[in-house]
């Protein structure tokens, strides 16, 4: 996924090339710190299980696991490590944990970048327009996990329905899904044989339960923006703090990432500054601010009733990083 779908007049070629440089050390530091945090939270959860102190450990552990998708996302872009093979190996391992195959994610996410917010071609965002009820169900994670599990099972049966997956890629995603299902079945059999709840306590339960926190980042990136093919009108950045930027692998700089997806995560802060310095100021909102506006708008009417080619989720008091058109 090396192509940059953007306007190259916003940054000088030499500067862009400098920002696109990968670093094994930077990638190892980010991935290592994330995995270490999961290991620490998981150890605390296991040691404290059966006491009330296990609850905060459970919540933290679930959040950390869910945000591993940020790692998988960057690994699919092959921007985490300069050396190629760790991007593939860790991408597959994390995809297994997330019940979201690396190869499928790579294909789907490539279409997402090339056809952002085009619901006929963007496989990642294509869906039925939200109502208040369907949005709340998605935020809970219930429909999210149902769609992930049923798709994995369907693909393992050799049924590929996604139009953005080319015929020559069908065998690839089917094979991947079958390996995943076989792996999950093996974990189930081992758990039953040893009468162990470890996989549930340390993986499935916290991951499923804490999905709503991850959905705060997932939904803010494109919902309520225009479906035009303009990165600066169909993608939103997130106003947040350094800790959450670490947790999200710098994806709050989401407009910068979509403008030049070959720039590694740790350079996005600098890319964002470059874009702003050249007059491209992305839309930006905070997590809670955004959710309040979504619920307010969907309480009034369905997403299908809002303009397709306009921004309709905006800061109520002009708190965004640029003047937005009224909904």
PAVOTI-772603 format. One line per 5 residues: their letters; for each residue x negated, y, z of N, C-alpha, C. Coordinates in pm, whole numbers. Atoms other than C-alpha are relative to their C-alpha. Example, Ala and Ser with C-alpha at 12.3 -4.5 7.8 and 13.67 -1.06 7.14 Angstrom:
<nodes>
as = -89:-119:0:-1230:-450:780:-90:120:0  82:-119:-6:-1367:-106:714:77:109:73
</nodes>
This chain:
<nodes>
xxxxx = -86:-119:0:0:0:0:-90:123:0  101:-104:6:-255:253:-119:48:127:-69  -47:-115:77:-46:491:-331:49:110:92  -51:-115:-75:30:840:-201:115:61:-79  -117:-54:65:383:950:-290:20:141:53
xxxxx = -3:-132:-58:343:1323:-240:-44:104:-101  48:-110:82:251:1661:-379:-145:27:38  142:-10:-31:-127:1668:-400:-50:144:4  44:-138:-7:-138:2047:-427:-1:52:143  -7:-43:-140:-85:2061:-49:-131:-21:75
xxxxx = 126:27:-68:-435:1942:36:-110:-20:-104  111:12:93:-773:1960:-133:-45:-145:-9  39:141:18:-893:1627:-281:-113:-43:92  111:38:-87:-1218:1630:-82:46:-19:143  -51:11:-136:-1033:1687:242:86:-124:15
xxxxx = -83:120:-5:-784:1413:160:-86:-125:5  89:116:-2:-1064:1168:87:-64:-18:138  60:8:-133:-1222:1251:422:101:-55:102  -103:46:-93:-894:1193:605:37:-146:-24  -39:137:33:-842:858:428:-102:-104:45
xxxxx = 102:94:-43:-1158:703:573:49:-85:117  -39:92:-106:-1087:393:786:-112:-14:103  99:22:-104:-1265:302:1109:35:-126:79  -22:121:-81:-1297:-44:1265:4:34:147  6:-36:-141:-1384:119:1598:130:65:46
xxxxx = -127:-66:-35:-1076:344:1600:114:-100:3  -106:100:4:-854:55:1500:-7:-94:118  17:91:-114:-999:-173:1767:39:68:131  -34:-73:-122:-959:95:2034:152:9:18  -145:-14:-9:-591:150:1953:68:-135:23
xxxxx = -63:131:-15:-495:-214:1907:-41:-65:132  46:60:-126:-710:-326:2201:68:60:120  -66:-65:-114:-558:-71:2437:146:-39:9  -141:40:0:-205:-164:2330:16:-144:50  -7:139:-44:-266:-537:2374:-39:-14:147
xxxxx = 40:4:-140:-441:-476:2706:114:47:91  -114:-48:-78:-141:-278:2831:109:-107:9  -98:109:-1:89:-565:2729:-44:-112:95  52:106:-87:-136:-817:2905:14:38:147  -11:-46:-139:-139:-609:3223:145:-1:47
xxxxx = -142:-3:-37:238:-552:3224:54:-142:10  -46:139:-4:297:-921:3147:-49:-73:124  54:62:-121:69:-1031:3431:76:45:123  -78:-53:-112:250:-803:3674:140:-62:2  -134:57:8:586:-930:3551:1:-145:49
xxxxx = 7:141:-39:484:-1293:3596:-25:-15:150  34:8:-142:335:-1234:3941:113:48:90  -106:-60:-81:630:-1029:4063:138:-60:-27  -130:58:35:906:-1244:3910:69:-57:124  -75:44:-116:1178:-1313:4162:13:107:106
xxxxx = -11:-113:-92:1135:-978:4339:54:120:-77  -50:-122:65:1282:-635:4272:-112:74:-72  112:-66:65:934:-516:4177:-21:-48:-142  13:50:137:960:-726:3864:76:87:-100  -83:-78:93:1220:-488:3717:-80:106:-75
xxxxx = 77:-99:78:987:-195:3635:-104:-66:-91  97:71:85:727:-442:3504:70:-56:-124  -79:53:111:998:-603:3287:30:110:-102  -35:-111:90:1106:-266:3145:-123:47:-78  122:-46:65:750:-156:3073:-49:-102:-102
xxxxx = 46:106:88:655:-490:2921:84:-5:-129  -87:2:117:957:-483:2689:-23:116:-94  28:-117:84:883:-132:2567:-131:-18:-76  130:20:63:519:-217:2497:7:-103:-113  -14:101:105:615:-529:2300:73:58:-120
xxxxx = -77:-56:112:874:-344:2091:-84:95:-85  79:-97:76:628:-73:1995:-121:-64:-67  98:70:83:395:-338:1860:37:10:-148  -33:-16:141:593:-282:1542:-80:116:-61  83:-109:52:398:44:1510:-134:-53:-46
xxxxx = 124:64:41:86:-171:1497:20:-79:-129  -28:79:121:241:-407:1242:15:91:-121  -21:-97:107:344:-108:1033:-133:49:-55  130:-50:45:-9:32:1023:-86:-111:-61  75:113:56:-159:-311:963:49:-34:-141
xxxxx = -53:22:134:72:-350:662:-53:103:-98  61:-103:82:-71:-24:532:-150:-24:-19  144:29:4:-421:-173:584:-84:121:38  72:-119:-43:-526:148:759:-54:-12:142  48:14:-138:-603:12:1106:-150:-27:1
xxxxx = 140:39:5:-937:-151:1022:-59:28:-138  69:-17:128:-1189:-63:754:-26:-137:-63  16:138:46:-1269:-437:729:137:-56:-31  -134:36:48:-982:-593:535:66:-112:79  -67:119:-54:-923:-930:701:70:22:135
xxxxx = -76:-18:-126:-828:-806:1054:138:60:-22  -133:-57:28:-542:-604:902:100:-111:-32  -87:110:37:-399:-925:757:26:-94:118  -12:97:-109:-469:-1155:1054:87:55:113  -78:-58:-110:-334:-923:1324:142:35:-46
xxxxx = -134:-28:53:-45:-821:1097:88:-123:3  -78:125:-3:67:-1183:1067:34:-40:143  -23:39:-139:28:-1250:1440:108:87:64  -99:-91:-59:226:-942:1542:135:-18:-67  -126:26:70:488:-1011:1274:71:-121:57
xxxxx = -60:118:-62:544:-1352:1433:64:37:134  -54:-43:-130:593:-1193:1776:126:83:-19  -112:-92:22:831:-932:1634:116:-63:-79  -100:69:82:1034:-1191:1436:23:77:-129  -5:-87:117:953:-985:1129:-126:-24:-83
xxxxx = 117:44:73:718:-1148:881:-79:111:-65  90:-103:53:418:-945:768:19:19:-149  -14:-12:145:460:-1022:397:133:66:-37  -130:-62:26:831:-937:402:-6:149:35  9:-139:-42:758:-617:593:-80:83:-100
xxxxx = 82:-72:97:486:-518:346:78:31:-127  -79:-20:122:718:-563:48:111:102:24  -111:-91:-31:1012:-389:212:-50:141:26  50:-132:-36:803:-106:347:-60:74:-119  49:-63:123:637:-43:10:115:65:-75
xxxxx = -118:-57:66:983:9:-139:51:122:76  -44:-112:-84:1069:237:153:-81:125:-31  83:-116:28:775:464:79:20:52:-142  -15:-43:139:829:469:-294:136:62:-28  -137:-46:26:1206:529:-276:68:47:128
xxxxx = -50:-43:-130:1254:697:62:138:64:-10  -138:-51:-12:1623:757:142:84:-22:-126  -81:40:115:1735:624:-198:64:-134:37  -64:120:-55:1989:372:-68:18:-111:-103  -7:106:100:1990:183:-398:-133:-76:-10
xxxxx = 132:60:18:1615:109:-381:-81:-11:129  74:2:-126:1491:177:-27:54:-112:88  -49:116:-74:1528:-166:130:0:16:150  10:-18:-145:1434:-46:476:115:83:56  -106:-89:-47:1704:220:501:137:-29:-60
xxxxx = -128:29:64:1974:81:272:95:-69:97  -97:55:-95:2286:11:479:135:66:-24  -131:-64:0:2652:92:523:-9:125:87  8:-121:-82:2690:452:650:53:-24:141  -36:19:-140:2714:472:1026:135:62:35
xxxxx = -106:-60:-80:3027:523:1225:-57:12:140  50:-10:-137:2992:608:1593:-18:-137:60  7:135:-57:3061:246:1686:-119:-78:-56  109:77:59:2816:93:1438:-136:56:40  127:-61:-43:2547:342:1538:-35:-42:142
xxxxx = 25:41:-138:2585:260:1906:-41:-147:6  39:142:4:2566:-112:1825:-144:-15:-48  138:7:50:2246:-54:1628:-98:47:108  88:-53:-105:2099:149:1914:-20:-101:113  16:101:-106:2164:-132:2163:-98:-109:-40
xxxxx = 87:106:50:1961:-364:1943:76:-126:-37  -78:122:25:2243:-621:1912:4:-31:-150  -7:26:143:2299:-581:1539:-139:-5:-63  139:5:50:1927:-520:1486:-53:-142:8  56:134:-17:1828:-860:1628:79:-105:-76
xxxxx = -80:94:80:2118:-1039:1461:-46:2:-146  43:-11:140:2006:-906:1122:-139:-61:-19  135:56:11:1642:-1003:1189:5:-153:1  -5:146:-14:1726:-1359:1298:69:-65:-119  -74:62:111:1983:-1432:1025:-79:9:-130
xxxxx = 81:-13:122:1752:-1299:754:-115:-100:0  110:96:-9:1464:-1513:879:50:-141:-34  -57:132:26:1686:-1822:872:38:-13:-148  -40:3:142:1826:-1733:528:-121:-16:-91  120:10:82:1480:-1683:381:-64:-138:12
xxxxx = 58:133:-18:1361:-2011:532:76:-106:-79  -81:91:82:1643:-2181:340:-23:24:-149  31:-27:139:1503:-2035:18:95:96:-68  -98:-93:55:1777:-1773:-27:-54:142:13  53:-137:2:1633:-1433:-127:100:90:-70
xxxxx = -103:-87:55:1894:-1163:-181:-49:144:-22  48:-137:5:1685:-847:-146:-46:38:-141  35:-37:138:1662:-668:-485:-141:56:-15  134:-58:7:1329:-504:-397:-110:-107:7  97:108:2:1159:-845:-370:-1:-59:-142
xxxxx = 11:49:138:1035:-939:-717:9:-153:-3  -9:147:10:1099:-1296:-841:-131:-71:30  128:64:-24:727:-1370:-828:-44:8:146  31:-11:-143:728:-1275:-457:92:-89:85  -96:80:-75:1016:-1506:-359:-67:-113:77
xxxxx = 66:113:-65:797:-1806:-282:-83:46:120  83:-56:-107:572:-1586:-66:81:26:127  -78:-33:-119:847:-1462:166:73:-123:54  -64:124:-46:1021:-1802:177:-100:-84:80  103:77:-71:698:-1975:277:-30:62:137
xxxxx = 27:-69:-126:632:-1713:543:112:-25:101  -113:21:-90:982:-1748:689:1:-143:54  2:139:-45:947:-2126:705:-108:-23:105  104:10:-102:619:-2097:895:47:62:132  -52:-65:-120:786:-1857:1137:101:-89:72
xxxxx = -103:84:-62:1086:-2081:1197:-63:-124:63  69:117:-55:856:-2380:1246:-72:37:130  69:-44:-121:654:-2182:1499:94:23:116  -98:-24:-106:962:-2074:1693:56:-133:52  -49:133:-41:1088:-2433:1695:-103:-70:89
xxxxx = 106:61:-81:751:-2549:1831:-3:60:140  -2:-65:-131:766:-2292:2111:119:-51:82  -119:51:-68:1118:-2409:2196:-24:-142:52  24:139:-40:1014:-2776:2205:-100:-9:115  99:-1:-109:709:-2705:2423:63:52:129
xxxxx = -67:-56:-119:920:-2494:2659:93:-102:63  -89:104:-52:1177:-2773:2692:-79:-114:62  80:111:-50:908:-3037:2739:-60:31:137  63:-39:-127:742:-2845:3021:97:70:94  -104:-69:-78:1070:-2697:3150:-49:139:44
xxxxx = 59:-131:-27:909:-2354:3123:85:112:-59  -70:-119:45:1080:-2017:3098:-97:111:-41  101:-102:27:754:-1837:3016:29:78:-128  -25:-69:126:849:-1758:2655:116:98:11  -115:-89:-20:1178:-1606:2768:-40:119:87
xxxxx = 35:-105:-97:1036:-1410:3062:-103:97:-56  112:-83:44:721:-1283:2893:11:50:-144  -11:-39:140:846:-1238:2537:143:37:-38  -130:-26:60:1209:-1273:2427:87:94:82  -92:-80:-82:1402:-1126:2720:-42:147:6
xxxxx = 36:-143:-3:1199:-804:2762:4:65:-138  -1:-58:134:1166:-755:2386:142:33:-45  -138:-24:41:1539:-791:2322:65:108:85  -67:-94:-91:1645:-591:2627:-44:144:-21  53:-136:7:1422:-290:2564:-2:57:-142
xxxxx = -6:-52:137:1492:-247:2193:57:142:-8  -54:-135:12:1702:68:2255:-104:110:10  104:-102:-11:1389:260:2354:-73:15:-134  67:-5:130:1219:168:2027:90:63:-106  -93:-57:97:1533:268:1837:0:153:3
xxxxx = 8:-146:-6:1482:626:1956:-94:53:-107  95:-41:105:1182:648:1723:48:-45:-137  -45:52:129:1329:432:1448:104:89:-66  -113:-73:58:1641:640:1403:-32:145:-31  27:-143:18:1488:987:1422:-72:30:-131
xxxxx = 91:-25:112:1260:943:1121:69:43:-129  -67:-31:127:1519:972:841:149:30:12  -145:-16:-13:1876:974:971:40:148:5  -53:-136:-2:2072:1292:901:-76:96:-89  74:-84:93:1831:1418:636:51:-23:-142
xxxxx = -43:9:139:1874:1464:263:-48:-130:-63  39:119:76:1861:1167:25:-70:38:-130  78:-43:115:1672:1371:-232:-141:-58:9  135:56:3:1326:1252:-339:-104:106:34  92:-103:-49:1150:1528:-144:-41:-39:142
xxxxx = 49:45:-130:933:1407:146:34:99:110  -20:-103:-101:985:1737:326:147:30:28  -142:-11:-29:1363:1705:314:62:-133:41  -59:130:-34:1412:1330:366:-72:-72:114  76:62:-109:1164:1261:649:-19:99:113
xxxxx = 6:-86:-118:1149:1397:1003:-115:-43:92  100:27:-102:861:1422:1249:65:11:139  -54:3:-137:906:1390:1626:-85:87:91  71:-78:-103:816:1641:1896:-7:-84:127  14:86:-117:675:1437:2182:-136:26:64
xxxxx = 125:-22:-72:374:1399:2412:-107:-100:-42  115:81:41:31:1236:2382:20:-148:33  -21:139:-38:132:918:2569:92:-70:-98  -93:61:94:427:852:2339:-58:-6:-141  67:9:130:217:933:2034:-93:-121:-4
xxxxx = 83:121:-8:-26:664:2151:87:-124:-15  -90:115:4:262:421:2203:53:-23:-141  -54:8:137:397:497:1853:-108:-4:-107  110:1:95:55:481:1690:3:124:-90  0:-130:66:87:850:1593:110:16:-106
xxxxx = -108:-11:97:403:785:1389:94:118:24  -78:-125:-7:571:1095:1537:-40:103:-106  38:-83:114:371:1271:1264:51:-67:-127  -54:89:102:605:1093:1030:5:63:-139  -2:-64:130:635:1348:753:-139:-3:-62
xxxxx = 138:7:50:257:1363:722:-31:-142:-49  23:139:40:249:982:708:67:-30:-133  -68:27:127:507:973:428:-61:79:-115  62:-80:105:330:1248:238:-123:-70:-56  123:69:41:2:1053:232:-15:-127:83
xxxxx = -1:121:-81:57:696:360:-132:-75:8  130:65:-7:-304:595:296:-91:62:106  78:-62:-108:-427:825:573:22:-80:128  -15:81:-123:-497:620:892:74:74:109  -81:-56:-108:-280:674:1197:-74:103:84
xxxxx = 74:-89:-90:-557:842:1400:-38:132:-65  27:-124:71:-599:1110:1133:126:82:-27  -126:-66:35:-231:1205:1110:16:136:67  -6:-131:-66:-263:1487:1363:-70:105:-84  77:-94:83:-524:1650:1141:69:22:-134
xxxxx = -74:-14:125:-322:1581:826:121:91:20  -116:-83:-31:-16:1737:987:-41:147:7  49:-137:-11:-220:2049:1068:-35:56:-138  34:-44:135:-347:2064:709:125:38:-78  -124:-27:73:5:2046:568:64:130:48
xxxxx = -58:-123:-54:129:2317:802:-82:122:-40  87:-110:41:-172:2532:717:18:39:-145  -24:-28:141:-78:2508:352:147:26:-31  -138:-45:18:283:2609:406:107:-107:2  -100:107:-5:453:2268:432:30:-32:146
xxxxx = -34:21:-140:623:2272:771:112:-103:9  -101:107:-3:807:1942:833:112:29:99  -105:0:-100:1139:1907:1007:-50:-77:122  40:70:-122:1090:1803:1370:106:19:107  -91:-6:-115:1312:1723:1669:-54:-93:108
xxxxx = 33:89:-109:1273:1561:2009:96:-118:4  -81:122:-5:1410:1211:2082:140:27:55  -130:-19:-67:1687:1315:2322:83:104:-74  -68:-104:78:1774:1632:2131:65:-60:-125  -51:63:122:1816:1424:1817:119:-89:29
xxxxx = -109:93:-32:2033:1157:1980:127:75:38  -118:-80:-37:2266:1419:2127:71:50:-126  -59:-53:123:2317:1570:1782:64:-111:-84  -58:112:76:2375:1230:1615:135:-39:59  -126:41:-64:2639:1133:1869:108:106:-17
xxxxx = -97:-108:18:2805:1473:1842:58:-2:-142  -46:0:139:2821:1452:1462:83:-124:-33  -74:122:30:2936:1090:1449:131:-8:80  -127:-10:-73:3201:1162:1712:104:72:-87  -90:-80:84:3348:1412:1463:42:-76:-126
xxxxx = -33:73:122:3329:1194:1151:-111:-98:-35  96:102:43:3151:906:979:-117:64:-77  115:-46:79:2807:947:822:37:17:-147  -39:-7:141:2973:887:484:69:131:-35  -71:-125:24:3164:1214:527:-92:122:-1
xxxxx = 96:-110:4:2848:1426:550:-69:4:-136  61:-12:135:2671:1559:237:-119:-93:-18  106:96:31:2442:1305:73:-134:70:-24  122:-69:42:2192:1564:-50:-31:121:88  28:-110:-92:2180:1792:255:-44:-55:136
xxxxx = 38:33:-137:2030:1789:603:118:30:90  -117:-23:-87:2311:1743:857:-26:-27:149  39:8:-141:2129:1663:1181:-109:104:21  91:-113:-20:1964:1988:1291:-2:40:147  2:-53:-137:1855:2145:1621:112:101:18
xxxxx = -117:-86:-22:2153:2326:1771:-39:145:23  38:-137:-34:1958:2633:1884:-125:45:-75  113:-41:80:1704:2665:1609:-134:-46:53  123:48:-62:1450:2455:1797:-90:-77:-92  82:76:93:1317:2284:1485:-123:78:-42
xxxxx = 124:-64:38:980:2361:1333:14:85:-126  -26:-91:108:1139:2539:1039:150:22:-9  -142:-30:14:1470:2695:947:66:-107:-86  -70:105:73:1711:2422:840:133:52:-51  -130:-36:54:2019:2453:627:110:-51:92
xx = -110:39:-88:2348:2433:813:67:-124:-52  -69:123:41:2532:2104:813:138:34:-53
</nodes>
